[in-house]
Amino acid sequence: MPRRDYPAADRLDLADDLHGNRVADPFRWLEDPASPQTREWAAGQDALYAAESTQWPGRERLRARMADLLRAGSVGAPAWRGERAFFTRRRGDQEHAVLLVREAGGSSPGRERVLLDPMAIDPTGTTTLDAWQPSKEGAFLAYQLSTGGDEESQLRVMDVTTGEVVDGPLDRTRYSPVAWLPGGAAFYYVRRLPPADLPAGEEQFHRRVWLHRLGADPESDLLVLGDGLDKTNYYGVGVSRDGRWLTVSASAGTAPRNDLWLADLESSPAESPALRIVQEGVDAQTGLYVGRDGRLYVATDRDAPRGRLCVTSPQDPAYESWVDLLPEDPEAVLEDFAILDGPELDRPVLLAGWTRHAVGELSIHDLPSGERLGEVPLPGVGALGGISERPEGGHEAWFGYTDHTTPPRVYHYDARHGAREGASDGAVSLWASAPGEVAVPDVHTRQVTYTSADGTPVRMFVMSRSSAVDSEGEPTQPCPTVLYGYGGFGVPLTPGYAATILAWVEAGGVYAVANLRGGSEEGEEWHRAGMREHKQHVFDDFHAAAQWLVEQKWTAPDQLGISGGSNGGLLVGAALTQRPELYAAVVCSAPLLDMVRYERFGLGQTWNDEYGTADDPTELRWLLSYSPYHHVRQGVDYPATLFTVFDSDTRVDPLHARKMCAALQAATAGERPVLYRRETDVGHGARAVSRSIELSADTSAFLAAQLGLSIDS
């Protein structure tokens, strides 16, 4: 087969001197998406991708099967406000989940109303519902929409009874929390300063906490916090159910630590709350919740990397006053909790959600003492969604659940039947399930433990056809396999329903998900063991997972592909440059790849606590040790590689993939393809279901063609 005729890409003799290091950047011209040269290069890549992708058999079959599996739809746990339950649900024929309200009467579907349907707002499917928050009484709904994948949310307020928009839009509210005051006349929120007031290139930063009065001009909103603090700060805000206590948190970008303040709104006005420091300059993450019993509940990883729940008084929230209610568990990570304290109960109880080695658990405790009373049984080896309760108190809780073969469900827990001796019969019932009926393939899922290069044990889920394993769960023969990972920002990879995985496994492949360091599957220490100067641990864990899959005969080197997106795109980019002989094919989606210049684009500056900064000579050496773009070597037979990017991505700039693609195409000595797939009007986050199906079908067909998986078998 002749060598592919890749689009021309001039290689410049360009290098920077950074702290005495000569750092080459031959394809920097591809950073400019508007230049004629970049446009010509991208058009050539489009044509090449179109020609190559027509040669992948089974793409239409994959697309159809994924669409069928996604007809299950989805459902989310409710947020209760009095007798109104707000929740999201997607039917199998819908492009986006819609937001509904269920009125008094509880269970009758006839009393449901659609509040927000993104497709009704924008039939093109490019508008997404980014966030929503009902007022404390449920009379108003604050919601945020963005278009074209840019995630630049605009905030509006709806009258829930009439559906009328009564306030907004408030712009520059990307990632803004909303904390309503009682009565629904005002709320705290987070908004960036106007671009005209900022230095060029800093428009995505400089957030502030504001108080907004319903119907007022946003430009007259009152500043609460933010002046003089770190320009990359993200803020969280919350107001207790009774409206007395305001909590505000701040973290520099995505740093795993936060400063924290508490204000008593009875003794200081909402317009200028007297914020009292609870935690400042401490290397820990902490959150506050004021209970109906008057106690301040403190969820923290301070001195407890797997998390603990403490109690204290809001009048004296100093660290020295914190008393453990749920001490740190030696294996499980504390994720969530809910308080059930209705008068129907003999005693108030606490529900606690955990992940134990990435698998969800839900335990029951005596609220005053924290004594463990029992466990709520879950349907399988899966993941918990958020636990919700009635803000005014009660005996009920709701929680989401999913696993590798179960579409999302919401369960109801009634503590009247479960608080005394744990969860007895009748305590747990199904509240809502994904609305579609689908035939899920017969999948065998196994959680295994393997050893990384430094001796650290790492866990991994391995999924295959049940017919592909023997009675001991061992593979009967090597199969085309996809290894997926992320390993960053404390993000855990827990079991979940995924049409891409199910379609691949049903066709005869194996799919593996590795719980690498850098995630939070084993707590904050696990995260920090894969960040900054320890980032190589993540890649070593990934290589070890690949080697284990080959050694245990799940697959062979010519049948092993890898996939990752965003920080996971960095992962697979490092994997293919560090160990090109170990992988046959790579899907690299919305990736970070030039780790020397990543802070200059998108939201890069908010991630320098995770990776390090090139402005520091020591940290530059960390970055250069693995930066994929800087480790492409001429004359190497690189794996088949598909870059997928989204032109409206405002988090990770597509320039990373453009530069890396050009470098690989120029360097590879083999005949395996290096391709670039791009989309317009979508970004880094949520997208219409049909767009997700198209992307997944294309990437799976690419992997199947490279790894030898026959989709039609």
N, C-alpha and C positions, 0 to 999 in steps of 0.2 A: 504494500500500500504506500503511495507516495506521501511525502511529508505534507501536512496541511499548509495551505497558503493563508496564513493569518494576516489580518489587517496590518498595514504598515504602522509601526510605532517607533519614531525616532528615539534613539538612545543618546541622551545628552551627557556630556562630560561635566557633570555638575556635582559638587560636593560641598558640604558645610564643615567648618572646623568647630566642633563642639567640645569644649573643655579639653582640647588637645587630641580629640578623636576626629579622624577624617571620615565623614559619614556621607557616602554616595547616595544620590537621589536622581537617577537617570530619567525617570518618567514623571518628574514633578509637573511637567506641562499638562498632565492629565488631571491635575487638581482643579483646573478651571473648566466647569461643565459647559460654559457658554462660548468657549473659543471655537473657531472653525475647525481647528485640528482635532479637538476632542469630539466635536459633533461628527466629523467624518469617521474617526476611529470607532465611535459608538455605533454609527450606522453600519459599518462593516461588521462589527460584532453581531449586530442584530441579524444581518443576512447570513452570517456563518451559523449562528444558533438555529435559525429557521431551517437551513439546509440539513444540519446534523440531526435535529430533533425528529425530522420526518423518517429517519432510519431506525427509530427505536420502536420495536414491536411491542404491542400490549398497552400502549399509552391510553388508547380509548377505553380499553377494558378496565384499566386502573381508574380512570376518571369516573366511569360509570359505577364501579364498586364503591369508591370513596363517597360519591354522592349518595348512594344507597345507605351506607353506614351512617352518614351524617343526617339522614332523615330521622334519626332518633330524636334530634333536637336537644334542648338543654333547659334547665330550670335552676333558679338560684334561691337561696334561703331568704325568708321574708324579713323586712324591717317593719316592726309593729309601731304604730302610733295610735293609741286608743284601740278602736275596733277596726282600724284600717291597716291592712297588710300590703306593703309595697314589695314587689318582687319582679324579677326578669324571667322571661320564658321565650324560647324560640321553637316554633313548630318546624317540622322537617322541610316545609316548602318556603321558609322565610330566610332571607339573606342575613338579617341581623336579629338579635334578641330584642324583644320589645319590653317596655316597662309597664306593668299593670298595677292596679290597685284592687284589692278585694275588700269589699265593704262589710259592714256589720252583718252578721249572719254566718260568717266563718267559712263554711266549706262549700257553699253553693257556687258552682262556676258561673251561673247566671248573674251573679252579683259582681262579677269581675268587669273592669273597664280598662281599656288601653289608654294609658296616659301619654306615652311617647313611642312612636314607631319610626325609626330612622328612615325607612323606605317611604313612608308617607310624607316625610319632610323633604326627602331628596330621592326620587326614583332611580337615580343613577347608581345608588348604593355606595357612594363615596363619603357620605356623612355618617359619623359614628357618635354614639352616646358614650362619652368618656367617664362621666361620674354623675351621681345624683344623691340628694340628701333631703328627706322630708323635714319640715319644721317639727318642733316638739309635739304639737297638737295634731299634726297631720293635715293642717289646712293649706299649707303651701309646700311647693317642691322646688328646690334649687337644682338645676341640672346644667350640664356642660356638653356642648356639641363642638366637634371639629370637622373639617371637610378636607377631602383630597389626601388624607393620610398625614397631614402636617402636625396633628396633635396640638394645634394652637387653639385650645378650648375657649369658647365664649360662654359666659355664665348668664342664665336667665332664670326667672322665677315664675312659676305657674300657680294659679289658683286651682287646687285639686278638684274642687266641686265643679267648676265651670270649664276647666281646661284652658282658660284664658291666660295668656302671658301678661303678667302684671309688672314685670321689672326686667330690665336688661335690654340689649346685651351689655355685659361687662367684659371687656376684652383683656388680653394679657393675663388670663387666669389659668394657664396651663398648670396641671397638677395641683390645683388649689383645693384644700379642704374647706368645708363650710361648717360652721358651728353656730346654730341658731340660738337666739335668746328666747325665753318664754314669751308667748303671745304672737310670735312670728313677725314682729315689726322691724327686726334688725338681726344681722348675723355678722360674725367675724369671718374673714376669708383672706386669701393670699393673692397678691397681684404684683406683677413686675412694674417697675418705673417706666415711664414713656420712653421710647427709643430716642427721641430728640434730646432727652436729658442725660444720655449715656455716651461714653466713648464708643467709637466704632468697634464692632465685633463683640460688644458686651450686652447685646440686646436680649440674650436669653438668660441673663443673670439679674441681680439686684431685685430680689423679691422683698416684699414688705407685708406685714400683717396689718389689715385695715378693719375698721368697723363700718358697715354699710347699713343705712336706714332704707327700708323698702320704699322705692319710688324716688329716692334722692339721686341727684347727679353724681355719678361715681367719682368725678373729679373733686367733689366736696367731701369724700369719705375721710374718716379720721384715722391718722396713723397711730398704730398701737405699738409696733416693734419692728426693728430692722435697720434703722439708720445707724451707720457706723459699724455694722457687723459684717461678717464675711460675705463678699458679693455672690458666692456660689451657694449660700445657705438655702436649704429647703426648710419650710416651717410646717408644723402641725398645730392645730387649734382644736379645743374641745370645751364644751360648757356642760356642767353637770345637769342632771335631769331637773333639779329644782331651780336651776338658773343661778345658783349662788357662786359656783366655783368655775373660774376660767383657767385652763391649762394651755400653755404654749411651749412648743419644743422647737429646737433649731439644730440642724446638722449641716456641716460643711460638705456640700455635694452628697455623695453616697457614703461618706465616712461612717463606720460602724460605731458611732458615739453621738451623743446629743447633749446639748444644754437644755435645761428645763426650768420653767417658771410656773408659779401658781398665784392666782389673785382671788381675793374674796370680794365679789361684786356687791356684797351687802355693805362693806365698809369703804369701798372706793367705786367711783362711777364707771359704767361700761365704756364711756368715751376715753377715759384715762385710767385704766385699772392699775392698781399698785402691785406690780409683778414682783413676787418674792422668789429669790433663787432657791431651787430645790437641788439642782445639780449643775455645775459649771466647770468646764475644763477637766472633766472626768472621762477616762477612756472606757466608756460603757454606754449601752443603750438602755433607756428607762422610759416607761410610760406610766401615766397616772390615771386612776379612775376613782371618783368619789361615789361610794355606795349609798344606797338608801338608808343604810344603818349608820351613816355619818362617818364611817371609817374611810381612810384614804388607802386604796389598793395600789401597790407599786409592783409592776411587772418589770423585771430587770435582769440583765446578765452581769451586773456588777458583782464581782467575786463569785460568779456562778455562770460559767460559759454556756451551760445548757438551760439556763433560765431558772428563776425562782419567783414566787409571788410573796410579797411582804405586805404588812399592814402597819399603818401609823395614823396619826391624827392630822387632818389638813391644817389645823392651827399650828402644828409643829412637825413639818415634813422633813426635817433634817435627817441625813443619812444615819446618824447615831440612834435615831428613834425607830428605825425600821425593824420590824419583828417578822421572822419567817412564818408564813402561813402554809405555803407549799415549798419546802426546801428543794434544792437542786436534786434531780434524779441522776444517778450515776450513768444511766444509759439513754433515757428519753429526754427529748427537748420540749420544753413547755412552749406551746404556741398560742393558746387562747384560753379564756375562761368566761363563765357566765354565773350570775348569782340568782338563785331561785329562793325567794323569801316570802311567798304568799301566805296569807292567814290559813289557807287550807292545809298547810304542812305542820307536822308535829315539831319540826325544827327546820331552820333554813339550811340549804345545801349549796354547794359550789360544784359546778361542772368544770373540769379541766381537760383541754384538748392537748394531746402530745403527738410527737412523731418519734417512734422508736426504730432507729435504723431505716428511716424514710417511710415507715408504715404507721398509719394513724391509730390512735387510741383515745378513748374518752372515759375518764374516771369520775367518780362521785365522792364528795368530801363533805364532812360537817363544816358548815361555814364558820362558826366561831373559832374552832380549834384547828381546822385543816385536816382532821383525822380522815383517813381514807375509809370509805364505807363500801365501795364496790366499783364495778366497771359497767359501762353501758356496752352491750355487745354490738359490734358492727357486722354488716352483712358479709364481709370478706376481708382479704388482705388489700386494703385500699387506703385512700386519703380522705381526711376530714375537710369539709369546707368550714366557713366561719360559723361560730355558734351565736345564735341570736336569742334574745329574751324580750319580754315586755318591759319597756323602760320604767313603767309604774310599778313593776313587781309582779309576782305571780308564781305559779307552780310549773310553768311550761318553758320549754326551750326547743329550738329548731336548729338542725345542723345539716350541712351538705355532705354527700358521700359520692365517691366514684372509685372505680378501679380499672384495670386494663381492659376488662370486657363489659363493664357496667356503665351505661350512660349516666350522667348526673341525676341524682335523686336528692330529695329533702326529706328528712325524718323528723318526727315530733317526739319529744320526750316529756312524759308526765311524771313529775317527781312524787305525786301522791301514790303512785304504784312502785316507785323505785328508790325512794330515799332511805327507807328503813334498812333494808338488807341488800342494797345494791339495786340492780335493774331486774325486777321480777316480770313475769308475763304481763303484758298489757302496758308496760312502761313505754315501749318504743313502738311507733307505728309510722307507716309511710304517709307523709303529708302531700308530696307531689313528686312525680317522676317525669323524666324527659318524655314528651307527649307522643313520640313516634314509635312504632313497632318495627324492629329490624331483626334480621337473622344474623346474629353475631357468630363468627367462626369459632370452632373448637380450638382453644388456645391453651397451651401449657405454659405457665409462668413459674419461674424458679428464681429465688433470690440466692445468690452465691457470694462467697467471700474469696478474694484473691489477694496476693501480696504485691505491693508496689516495690520500686527499686530500693527504697531505704528500709524495707521491712514492714511498712505500715499496712495493716489490713484494710481493704477497701471493698465495699459491697456493690453489687450489680444485679439488676433484674435481667433475666434472659427469657425471651418469649419465642415459642416455636409452635408448630402444629403438634397436637397431642400425639399424632401418629408418628412424629419424627423422633420420639424419645422412647427408651425402653422402660421397663417396670421400675427402675431405679431413678428415672428422670434424666438419664444420660443420653446424649445424641446417638442415633443409629448410624449417621454418616455426616460428613461435612456439608454444609449448605451455604448458599450466598447469604451473607450476614451484613447488617448495618449496625454499627456501633455509634451511639449518640451520647453526647456529654455537654456540660456547660461549665461548671467549676469556677464560679465567681460571684461576687456581690452578696454572698450569703443566701443564694437562691437554691432551695432544695428541689431535687427532681423526685417527685412522689408519684405513685401509681395514678393513672388517669386514662379515661377513654379517648382513644386517638384513632381516627379512621386510617391515617397513614400507616400506623403500625399494624393494625388488623388486616388491611389489604395486603401488605407485604407478607405477613405470616401466613395468611390464607393461601397465597400463591406458592408457598413452599419455602419461604425465606426464614431467617432467624433475625430477631431484632433485640439488641442489648442496650440498656440504659445504665451507665456507670455513675455512681454517686461519688464523684471526685472531690478531693479537697478543694477549697474555695467556695463550696456550697455550705449549707447549714444543717445537713442531714445529721451531723453529730455535734451540733452546737457551734458557738462562736469560735472556739479554738480550731475547729475543723475549717471554718472560713479563713481564719488568719493564717493557717498553715498553707494556704494557696493564694495569698495575695502579696503584693510588694516584692521583697527580695525572695520570697518563697514561691513565686509563681511557677517555677520549673516543676514543683511537686505536682501541679495539676497535669502537666504534660506527661510526666513520668507515670502518674496514675493511669492516664489514658493509654499510653504505650503498653503498660502492664496488662490492662484489660484486653487489649488486642492480642497480646501474646498468650494470655490465658485461654481465650476463645480458640486460638489455633492449637495450642497444646492439648486442650480437652476435646479436640475433634469436632467442635461446633462448626468450624469453618476452616478454610485454607487461605494462605496469603493472596492468591489470585481470586478469591471469592469474598474478600473483606473490604467493605466500604465504610466510610465514616461521614458523619453529618453533624453540623452545628451551626447556630446562628447567633449574631451579635457577639457577645463575649465568647459564645461557643464557636463563632466563626474564627475568632482569634485562636481558639483551641485547635481547631482542625487545620488552620493555616500553619500553626507551629508544628503540628503533628506531621504534615506532609513535607515540611522542609527539614525537620529533624530526622524522621525515619521514613523516607520515601519508599524504601523497599518493603515496608510492612503493610502498606495500604495499596489497594488496587484502584480505588475510586474515592472521590471526595466531593461532598456538597457543602459549599461554604456560603452561608447566607448572611446578608447585611453585616459584613465582618469589620472588625478592627484589625488592621494588618501593618500599617506604618506606625509603630509605637514610639517613634521619635517625634512625629508631628501631630499625633492624635489630639493633643490639647488645643490645637489651633482651630478646630472645626467642630461644628455641632455642639453637643453638650460635653465635649471632651474634658474641659477643665473641672467638671464635677466628679470626674472619675480618678483624679490623680492620687487620691488616698488609697484607692484599690491597686493601682499599678505603679505609681511613682511618677516623677516629673523629669523631663529632659533638662530642666533648668538647673538641676542639682547633679554634679558630676558623678556622685556615687549611684544615684538612682538612674542616671542615663546608662550606666554600665549594666544595671539590671535589665533595662528595656532592650538594649542592644544585644544582650545575651540570647534573646529569643525572638525579637521582632521579625515576623515572617518575611516581610518585604525585603529586609536587609540580609536574609539568609538564603535567598534564591541563588543557586550556583549553576554556572554554565556547564552544560554537558551531562546533567543528571537526567535519568529516565524517571520523570515525575509521574505520579498517579494521574489517571483521568480526573479532571477537576471541572466542576461547574460552579461558577459564581452566580448567585442570585441577588439582585439589588433592586431598590425601590427609589425612584427618582425624587419622591416627596419625603424621603427619610430625613427628619430633622434631628434625630439622635445620633446615628452613625452615618457620616457622609459617604456616599457611594464612591468617592475618590479612592478610598482604601482598596476596593475591589478592582477599580480600573487600573490602578498602578500595579497591583499584584498580578492581575491577569496579563498585562503587557509584559511584565518581567518573566512570568512563567512561560508564556508563549515564545519569548525570545530565547529562553534558556534550555527548555526541555530537549533531551536527546532522543526521546522515544516517539512513538506514533500515537500514543493515547491522547485524546483531545483535551484541550483547555478551552472552556467555553464561558460565555458571559450572557446571562439572561437578565433583562431589565424590564421593569414595569413602571408605568406612569399612574398618577392619581392614587397611589397607595404609599403608605409609609411604614414605619418600623413596627407599629402596633396593630390594633384591630383592623379587620377588613371584612368585606362581604364574603359569605360562605362560598359563593361560586368562584371568587378569586382565590380563596384558599385551596379549593379543589383543583383548580388549574395549576397552581404552583406545586402542590403535593404530587399530582399526577405526573407532571413533567420531571420533578426531581426523582421520583421513584422509578419512572421509566428509564431515565438516564442511568441510575444505579443498576437496575435490572439488566440493561444492555451491557454494562461494563463488567458485571459480576456473574453473568450467565444464568440469571433467574428467568425461567420461561413463564411469562405471565399467563399464557393461554393453557398451561398444563392443568 
